[in-house]
Amino acid sequence: MRKLTRALMLGTALLPSMACASMTPVTDPAVLPASEPIAPGAPGAATTWSSAAKTGVGASYEAYVDGHYRDGGPTGAVSKVWFSIADGVLTETMYGLIHEAQIKQMRFAVMTETGLSVEGTDTTSRTEYQYVDAGGRPLSPAYRVITTDKAGRYEIAKTIFTDPDRNTLVVSVVIHALKGPVTPYLVLEPHMANTGGGDIAEATNDVLFAHEGNVHLALMPSQPFEAASAGFLGASDGLMDLQANGRLTNLYASSGGTPGSVVLTGAMQTIPEGLASAQAIYIGFGDSREAALASVRGSGSSGETVGDLLARFNGEGDHVGWEDWIGSLTELPRMAEVGTDGGKLAYASALMLKVQEDRTHAGALIASLSNPWGETVDATQASTGYKAVWPRDFYQVAMALMALGDRQTPLAAFRYLPQVQVDAGTPGNTGATGWFLQKTHVDGQIEWVGVQLDQTAMPIMLGWKLWKAGEVSDAEMARMYAAMIKPAADFLVDGGTIGLDWNDRTITPPWSQQERWEEQEGYSPSTTAAVITGLTVAAEIARASGDVASADRYQATADDYAGKVEARMFTTEGSLGDGDYFLRLSRNEDPNDRAPLGENNGQPALPEDRIVDGGFLELVRYGVRAADAPSITETLPEYDDQTREDRLRVRYDLNGSSGWRRYGNDGYGENTDTSGNYGVGGMTPGQRGRVWPIFTGERGTYELARLLEDGTPDPDAIDRIRQTYVRGMESFANDGLLLPEQVWDGVGRTPADYAIGKGTDSATPLAWTHAEYLKLLRSLADRAIWDRYAPVATRYAR
């Protein structure tokens, strides 16, 4: 019998009635099959990513050192490991830069008296926060994940977090045999160097290894495996062996010298019925085998228990960790009071925004720690998915962090932005400068090069907010004006011909090559709202920087754009409703010509007057139009019409919560005919974009703006917004308190496990959704729209 230490017992309190097992081996070691040196079947089957419907994502909190991430600060050495959880199992785990996945998934396969059961496939799960305050509000992104066999034969409780001072993931596991004896097997699928092929694997009972190039992984259990094997996916992997034979019958020490899609398997001891086994799993990463081993051994053999590591991660007692960061958010407590769930989602949302920041490039805020619909997306090629920088999503997150009272991250974000702005030194650029790249890696590597004018305006808007809040000094703003803001504002006035990669279009603002959904060209209400706002605040910055001529030019251009909003984008001869409403997009300066929009996501081209969206509400949010402006109020009935055919319908009330799609005719989502994921089977008319929780927050912000324009709002009216829009957003969260990109609207054939009003497999958590929720809370707490711009509202919202 092996003695179980306190570290290994972490989590057994989940089921206090269970005793820990006296271990019996899987089989007599004397008759275990001898390990073969090389696994057959190279390079293995092609691989995909895992589900993007995460119920948990996490990383260590790291304090800045002079606005940067480097070792030696209050939190010690910087850990550069991120993890995710879906379907109750560990999924994509990143090391290095935030998009560099090294693991697809780690799960347990459990042999029972009645057959094999695999975590995720044959289990139900729930995700809980491991460290909460007295009100149940999460204080750190450490998770307790419980998976239960659907046949009731076993239960697995895992506590998942990272070592805050090492590049190590820690998983404390307690497995309970509920009905008959069970034999668990750990099954790890590496995706080293951000791909699902090209890996080399080795297996010993003490440590499992995988690497590609100079990226290495070492997995060390606190108790050695009874047997271990390295194989190729679909050819010689351990899970295939278990499914065929009920135990590991083919043991391979290595995948050999041929890279491929590898699987590592470790056999654990059999657990008699009614007893439990505890184990700690440490997964270390490094730029060499030795570095990965040093990480994992440092975490597992340093004299610290799992509980000690967890206390440091949480920031308990004298340790500096997540609780300290949460405690530094001066506005969070009063924002949480606005929530209808006791503040749980507010605290979780704060954690989600900070987790999704790179730990090499301070201030680099990504869209989501997920690959949309990842389980059907090829992983043999490197992919960032949503683990990348879009200046639009970036702006939303920085503004939400600022709303929370975080004084450091938004400033780091503002200082980061020049890395993703096009200038004469941008690799490959031969054209216009000043605009911000559509999508990049966190290190600035270019990925997509479409021009979206809102993404050029929003960095200016963020800078102005920080400057007015006193976070950016006049001297720094003068430097940033010359280096970043003036080039961006000049582009919003002059546009220019692009000369980067495939893009050679000429941009004439406020006409945008792509609107905020990155799909269509033309005049967009939401994009134009941002451009007018960006130029108006740029004029104020320019004047303060001594550039009066540019200030006058920026403001005159903003006035021109503002004066033509309705003429360019508001139809008076539309085919919907009474014919008077804002279009989603006007392809030219005549909103009444019914010009067709482009085909997109499998959807056919339709006349622009048949497509509406909520982009017009951004005119109110920033202050370009009053909430009761006729063009705004006349568009609401078309936006809210629930009698329209599903293809063109935008609003859906789901389980009592109001929700909206991006726009009518949206095809970015699951197929209505097959229930297949986006893109599976090609781009067909059956694809359908679903409801996005972002728009529930946007509508709540608009309704508050309308109340505020009428004077001091009645408390009951404020509470109605809380109960309708705040509670509505909260209803879209999953059990890990994560908010998705899209929720299921019930239209078409329903995929397995989908539920009305709950997240699809598109992307969870979406940082923008969490940001929108937090900004709505701040606006309600302040009785003022958080991201309204006073110079804009004073000038235009009359």
N, C-alpha and C positions, 0 to 999 in steps of 0.2 A: 504494500500500500504506500503510495506517494503522499507525503504530507502536503496539504494545501495551505499556502501562506495567506496572510490577510490580503495581499495584492491580488492573488488569484481568486479570492472569494468575493471580490468586488462585484456587486450586482446580485448576490444570492439572496439578499433581502427582498428581491422581487417576489420570490415564492418561499417565505420563511418556513413553511411546513415541510419543505423538502430537505432531506439529508444528502450530504455529498457521498458519492459512491466509493466503495472499495473496488479498486480497478481490477478488471480482468482483461488480459490482452485480447486483441482481435482474433488471433490464432496463435498457436505455438510458434514462437520465433524460429524454432529449429526447422520447421517445415515451410517457412515463408519462401516464396520463390526468390531465387537469386537475382539481383539487379543486373539487367543487361546494360552494357555501356552506352548504346546509342538507340534512341527511339526511331522506329520506322515511320514512313509516311510523310516525309518532308515534301513541300513546305506547309502542309496542312490546308484546311479549308479557308476560304475567304471569310472575313469577319465584319461585324457591324459594331456600332457603338451601342450603348445601353439606353434604357428608357430615359426620356428627358423630364418625366413627371417626378421630380425629386421631392422627397418629403423632408430632406435635411441636407444642408451644405455647411461646411465648416472649415476653419483654419485658425491658427493661433493669432491672438492680438499681439501686434508689434508696435511699440512706441517709436515715433519719429526721433531722429537725432538731427537737429538743425534742419528740419523739414525733409529729411531723406530717410531711407531705410538703410541702416548699417548696424553692425554689431557694436555692443558696448553701451547701449542705452539702458533705460530703466527696466526693459524687458530682456536684457541680455542678448544672446546671439539670435539672429533672425531666422525663423523657420519659414521655409518656402514650400510648404505642403498644403494642398487643399483636397477635401474629399467631398463626395456626394453619396446620398442614400436614395434608393428607389426600390419599391416592392419589398422592403424589409432587408435589403442586402446592400453591402458596400458597392457603389458603382464608380464611375470615372473618378480617379484620384490623380491629382496633378502635382508635379514637382518641378521646380525651376521657375519658369514664367507661368503665369496663371492659366495659360491655354495648353500647356504641355502635359497632356495626359500620359500616365505611365501604367495605369491599370484600367481595364474595362470593368471587371467585377470580381468580387471575392464572396463566395457563398459556401454554405455547407450542404453536402449531400448526406442523407442519413439513411442507413440500412436498418430496416425494421423487420419484425417477424413476418410481416405481410407485404414486403417489397420496399423498393427504394423511393424515398421522398426527397425532393430537391427544393431548397429554400427559394422563395420567389415564385416558383411554378406551382408547388404543392402546399403552400402555406398562406395564411393570412398574416397581416402585420399591423402594428401600430408604432408610431414614432412619438417620443416624448422628449422634452428638454430635461437634461440631467440636473441642471442647476437653476433653480428658480427662487424668487423671493416669496414672502408670505402670501402674496396675492396670486401666486402661480405664474408670474411674469418671468420670462426667461432672462437670465443674466449672462449666459454664454452659449455659443453654438456647439456644446457637447451634448450628445444625444444618447438616449436609452431606446433601443429598438428591440421590440419583442415580436418574434415570428412564431406562429403556432401551426403545427401540422393540421391540415384540413380533416384528417382522420383521427385527430386527437392523440397521436402516439408520442409526441414530444413537443417541447417548447424551448426556444433559444432566446436568451436575453443578452444583448450586446450593448456595451458602452463604448462609444466611438468618439475620439478626439485626437489632437496632435500634441506631440511633445513641443512645448513652446520654445525650447532652446536647441532643438535638433531637427533634422529633416526626417522625422519619424512619425508614422501614423500608429496609433495605439488602439487596439480593439480588445476589450476585456469580454470574455464569452463565458456564459453559464448555460449548460445544456441539461435539461431535465427529461428523464425518461418517464413518460406518463402512462404508457400502456405497452407493456412488454419491454425487453431490452432493446437498446438502440446503439448503433455504431456510427459515429459521425466521421465524415471526411471533409477536410478543408479543400476547396477547389478554387484556385486562383488563375485568372486569365489576364496575363500582362498585356499591355499595349504600349510597350516602351517607345520613347521618342515620338509619341503622339500618333502612332500608327498601330494597326492590328496585324502586321506582318513584319518580317525582318528581325525577329527576336531570337536570342539564344537562351536556353534554359538549362539549369542543373538542379538536381534534387539530392539532398541528404536528409537523414532523419532529424538533423539539428538545424539546418538552414536550407531554404529554397532560394535559388538565384535566378535572375533574368537580366538581360542587358541587350541594348542595341547601341552600337557605337560607344560613345563615352557616357551613356546614361545607364546606371546600374540600380538594381533593386535587390534587397536581401530581406527575406521573411524569416523571422525567428520565433518559434513558439516557446512559451515558458517551460513546457515539458516536451521533450523530444517526441516526434511522431513515431508511431509504431512501424510505419513503412512510408516511403515517399517515392514519387515518380514524376518524371518530366516527359511530356509527350506532345504530339502535334494534334491540333484541333481537328476532330472528325476522322482521325486515322489511328492515333495511339494514345489519346488522352484518357485520363483516369476516370472521367465521368462515363465515357463509353464502356470502359471495362466494368465499372460497377453496374451499369444498366444491363450488361450482357451476362455477368457472372456473379453478381451479388457481393463481390469483394475485389480488391486489387489482386489480379492474377499475373499481370505483366508489369514489372517494375523496371523503369529505365532511369539510369543515372543522369543522362544528358540528352539534349536534342541534337548533339553533335555540332558539326561545323556549318551545317546548312541552315540559314536563317528561315524563320517561318512564323506561323501562328501557333503559339505554344500554350500549353496548359500545365500547371503544377498542381499536384495532388498530395496531400498528407493525411495518413490514416491516424485517427485518434483511438483511445481505448473504449471498449464496449462499456456501456452504462446500464446496470441492472434496473429493472422497473422500480419506480418510486425513489430513485436516487438521482444525484446530479453530479456533473463534472464541471470544474472551472479551469479556464485556460486563459492566458494572456498572449496575444499575437502582436508582435512588433514588426512593422514594415519600414525599413530604412532605405533612403535614397542617397545617391552620391554620383560624382563624376568618375568614379572608379569602383571596382569591387571592394577595395580596402575602405574607401570612404563610406560606402553603403553599410558595410559591416561595422564600421566605427559608429555610425549613427544608431544602428539597431542595438549594438551592444551597449552603447552609452545609455540608451533609454532602458534597456532590459536588465542591465547588470551594474548600474551605477550606485546601487544601495538605496535608491528611491523606489518605493512601491508604486503600483499603478495609482493608488489613491494620492500619493505625493505628487505625481505628475499631473493628475487631474486638478488638484488644488492649485498648482501653479498656472495651469491653463485657465482655470476659472478666475484667478486673482483673489483667492481666499486669503484672509489674514494679511500678513505682511507682503505677500506675493503681488506683483503688478501684473494684472491680466485683464480679462474681459470685464469683470465687475467694475474695475477702475474706469474703463472707457465708458461703460454705460452710465456710471455715476458722474462722469464729467459732462454729460449732455444736459445742460441747464434747463432746456425747454421741454425735455421729454416727459417729466412728471405731469405737467399741466396739459400737454398734448394727449397723454394717455388717459386723462380724465374725460376727454371728449369721446373716447371710444365707448362702444356699448358692450365690450367683452371684458371690462376690468383692466384694459390696457395691455392685454397679452399680445395682440397683433402689433401694437405700436412698438413694444420692446423687441419683438421678433423682427419687425421690419428694419429697425435700426441696426440690429446685428447683421441682417442680410446685406445691407448696403455696404457696411464696412468689410465684411468677409470678402466681398467681390471686388476687392482692390488688389492689384499686383503688389508683391512685396520686394520687388527690385526697383520698379519705377513708381515712386511715390505719387499718389494722385491719379494713377491710371485706373479708371473705373470702367468695368466691363458691363455688358448687357445681361448676361446670365451664365452661370456655371453649368451649361448644358449644351448638347447638340440636338437641335429640334428633331423630334421623331427619330431619335438616335438608333432605336433597335432595328430600323430598316434603312439606315444610312451606312453606306460602305465605309469601312474603317481602314482599308488597305492604303489609302492616301491620307496624308496629314490634313487635319481640319480643325479650325478654331470653333466652328459653330457660332454660338453667341458669346463665346469667351473672348471678346474683342471690343475695341473702342469704336463706338459711334458717337460723334459729338452731341447728337440730339439726346440719346439716352444718358450720356455722360452729364449733360447739363441738368437733366431732371434729377439725377442722383445727387449731384453736388448741391443743388438747391434744397433738396430734402435734408441732406446732412447739415446744411447751414440752418435750416428751420429747426433742427433738433438742438442747436446750440453748439455743434461741433465747430470749433474755431480753427482747427488745423487741416482737416482733410479737404474742405473746399478750397482753401488757399493753395494747398499742394496741387489740387486739380487744376486750378487756374494757371499755376506756374508750369504745369505739365503740357498744356495745350499747344505751345509752339512746336512741339515734336510732331504734331499731326496736321500742321498747316503747310500749304504748298508755298515754296519760295524758289528762288533761282537755284538753290542747292539741292532741291528734292531730286533724288535719282530718277533720271529719265525725263524730267520735265523740260519741255521746250516752249511752253505756252504761258498763259496767264498765271499770276500768283495771287496770294492773299486768301484764297478759298481753303476750306478745311476738307480733308480727305473723307470720303464716304465711310470707309471701314479700314481699320488697321489693327495689327498686333499691338500689344502694349509697349513694345520696344520701337514702335513707329513703322515697322515694316508694312509696306502698302499691300492691301488686299483688294479693295474695290475702289473705283475712281469716278463714280458718278457724281455730278454736282448737285447738291441739295442746299438751297440757299438758307434754309432755316439753320442748318448745321454751321453756316458761316456767321449767322447773326447771333446765335446763342452764346458763343464764347465771349462776345462783346457784352451781352446782357449779364452774364455771370460776373464778369469783371466789374461792371458798374455796381452791381449789388454788393460785392465785397468792398469796393472802394467807399460806397456810401455808409457801409456798416463799420468803417474804420479798420477793416482787416488788411486792406491794401493802402499803403501810404501814398501821399501825393507824389513823392519822388519815384516810388516804384511804378505807380500808374503812368507817370510821364515816360518811363522807360518802356513799359509794356505797350503804351500807345504807339510809340515809334516802331517798336519791333513787331507787334502782332495786331493791335486794334486798328491802326490806320490802314495797313494793307487789306484787312478784312473789310473795313468800311468802304474803301475805294472800290473793291470788287463788287460790293452791293450796289454801288452807284454805276460803275462803268461796265461791269461784267468783263467779257473778253473771250478769246478763243483758247480752248483748252488744248494742251499738247502733252498728254500723259497717257501712256499705255494705249488702249484702243480709242480713247476719248479725244476727238478733235472737233467737238461741237462748239459753236459760238453761243455764249450765254448773254442774254440781254435782260437784266433784272427789271421788274420782279418776276419775269418768266423764269421758271426753274426747270432744269433738265429732269429732276425727280422731285416729287413732293414728299411728305413725311413718311409715306409708305413705300418709297423707293421704287415705284413702278411706272409712273406716268409723267409726261412733261406737260407744262402749261402754267396757268395762273391758278394758284392754290390759296384759299382763304387762310389756312393755318400757316403756310409758308410766308405769305405776304404779311400776316400779323407779326411774325417774328422779324422780318426784314425791316418793317416800319419801326418796330421797337428798337432793334439793334442800331439803326441809323440815328434815331432820336437820342439815345443815350450816348452813342459815339460822338454826337455833336457836343454834348456837355463835356465829355472827356477831352475832346479836341480843344474846346475853348479853355478849359482849365490847364491844358498843356501848352497854351500859347499859339495854337494853330487856328486862328479865327476864320481864315478863308475856308479851310476844310470844314470847320464847324458849320458855317453858313451853307456850304454845299451839301453836307449830309442832311441838314434839317430841311432844306428846300426839296431835296429828293424824297425824303420821307413824306413831306406834305403832298408832293405830287402823287406818290404811290397811294397815300391815304385817301386822297380826293377821288381816286379812280377805282376804289375797291368794288363798289356796286356796279359801276359801268362795265367792269371787266369780268365779274364773277357772279353777279346776281341776275338770274333770268326772270323776266316778266312775261314770258310766253312758254313756260315749261309745261310738260305733259302730266305732271303730278299735282295733286291737290288743286289749289286755286291758281297755280301757274307762277306764283311769286316766291322764289326761294334762292338761297345760295347753292350753287353747284358744288359738287366735290372738286371739280377741276374744269377750267375752261381752256380749251386748246389754243384759243386766240383771244382777241380783245372783243369779240362779239359773243356774249353768253346766250344769245337767242338763236344762234344758227344751227343748233343741234348737231354740231360736228361730232363724229364718232371718237370715243376714246380708244386707245390701243387695246388689242387682245392681251390678256395677261392671266397667268396661272390656269390656263385651260379654258378661261371664260371668253366668250365671243365679244367682239367690239360692239358696244351699244352707244346710242346717242348720249352726249354728256348730260342732257336734261333729265335722263332717267336715273341718274346716279347721284345720291346725296350721302353726306357723311357729317360728322360732328366737328369738322375743322373750323367752321365759322364761329364756334364758341371760343376759340383762341383769340379772336378779335376782342372779345369782352375780357378775357382773363388778363391780357396785357394792358388793356386800356385804350385800344384803337377805336372801339365802339362801346357805347353805353349798353347796359343789359337790356334796356327797353327801346333800343334803336329799332325802327320799323323793319329793317332788313333782317335783324336777328329774330325778332318775335314772329315775323311772317314765315321764317324757315322752320321753326319748331314743329308745327303740325306735320310737315313732310318728313322731318327727321323721326318723329314719334309714331308715324302711321303704322299700326300693326295689322291692318287689313290687306296690305300689299302682298303679292305673291312672294314666296320665300326667297327667290333669287334676289329680289330687289329690296326686300324688307330689311330694316336695320335694327329696330328695337324689338327686344324680347323680354318679357317678364318671367323670370325663372325662379320658382320656389319663393315667390313674393319679393324678389329682388329685381330691380330694373337693370337691364343690360343692353348693350348696343354692339353691333358688328362694326368693323372698320368703315365699311361702306357697302352699299348694295352692289351685287355682282362680284363680291370678293371670293376668290378661289384659293386663298392660302389656308387650307385646312383639309380635314379628312373627307374622303370621297362619299357622297351621299348614296351611291349605288352599291359600292362594295364594302364600305366602312374602312377601307384601307387608308394607311397614313398618307400624308401629303407626298405627291410625286410617285407613289407606288403605282406601277402600271402606266406611267407616262402622264403628261398633262392633258386631262380630259375635262369635259364640261361638268362631270360629277363632283369635281373638287369644290369645297365650300369653306370659306373662312367663317369662324365661329364668333361668339360673343367675347369681347375683350373687357376685363374688369376695369382697365384704365378709364373707360368712358363713363363708368358709374361715378368715379371720382371727378372727372371733368364736368359732368352734369351737376354734381353737388356743388362744385366751385361756382358754376354759373348761377345756380339757384341762390347761393349765398350772395353773389354780386347783385342780383336783382333785389334781394331783401335790403341790402345795404344802401342801394340807391334810393330806396323809399324812406330813408332815415334810420333812426335807431331801431333795430329789429326787435320784434316781440320775442321773448324767450321761448314761447311755445313754437313759434315759427322756426327758430334755430333748432329746437329739439326735433322738429319734423324732418329737417335736413339730416340730423344725426341718425334718426331712426330709419330714414329711407336710404341715404347714400353711404353713410359710414357703416351702418349695419349691413347694408347690401354688399359692400366690399368685403367685410369680415366674413360674410357667408360663403364667399368664393375661396377662402383659405382651406388648405388641407390640414390633416392632423398634426403636421409639423409646423403649422402656422406659416406656410409659404403660399404666396400668391402667384397664380399662373399668368401666362400670356393670354391664353384662351380658355374658355369654359364651354362645356357641351351644351348645345342649344336644342337637341332633340330632333333636328331635321335630318331625315334620311336614315339609313341603316345604322344602328348603334353598335360601335365596337364593344367587345367584351370588357367588362369592368368599368365602362363609362357611366356616369350618372349626371342627370340634369343639374346644371349650375355648378358642376365641379370641373376641375382642371382636365384638359386633354393632355396628350403626350407632346404638345407643341414645345413648350419651354416653361419649366418651373424650377426655381423662382425667377420671375422677370423683375429685374431691378427697377425698371420704370414703374411697374404696377405698385411695388412697395413705396416708391417715391411719391407717386400720386396720392396714395393713401395718407402718407405722413403730411404732405403739403395741405391736403384737405383738413386734417386735424389741426394744423397750425393756423390755417385761415379761420376755422371756427373758434379756436381758442382766442385768437386776436380780435375777432369780429372785423377782419380786414383780409382781403385777398393777398396771400403771401407772395405770389409771383406777379402782382400788378406793378407797373412801373409808373411812378408819379408823374414824371415829365410827359409821358405818353398820354395818360388819362387826362391830365390838365389841358393838354393841347387838342385832343381829338374826341374824348368821350363826353360830348355835350349833348 
